[in-house]
Amino acid sequence: MADIADFARLVTRDHGLAVVATLRADQTIQASVVNAGVLDDPARGHPVVGFTTRGRGRKLANLRARPRLAVTVRAGWEWVTVEGTATLAGPDDPADGLDADGIRLLLRAVFTAAGGTHDDWATYDQVMADERRAAVLVTPDRVYSNG
């Protein structure tokens, strides 16, 4: 039986690239590629899959209305899927216990969990603010793989 540790192990093998599938209002699937990683949920302390998304994007609109999603990572012929419920944290998506500075630090934590590095965090923070980026934290309900 796969678990989130399997996702964490595999996601590092392909630059954090993962496919996210959300549900549109018409019940069709919307899929896109993101950089994802595993980190501890700042409010609950348990491991979650995290990625960021633009404040005006369809993915975020879908998740606001229907927070269930699937995130799949693959490397070579191995893959792991995490299905779960999204918690959102961003300038337009207040999160319990996180003020503006907490959201800024969470966006950084998601970025680094996905393998990102940055030489100028102030510029990174400004771009995230300008794009009204939100952190998406996926609490796993089901994890499965081909392994």
Buried (B, 14 or more C-beta within 10 A) or exposed (E): EBBBEBBBBBBBEEEBBBBBBBBEEEEEEBEBEBBBBBBBBBBEEEBBBBBBBBBEBEBBBBBEEBBBBBBBBBBEEBBBBBBBBBBBBBBEBEBEEBEEEBBBEBBBBBBEBBBBEEEEEEEBBEEBBEBBBBBBBBBBEEBBBEE
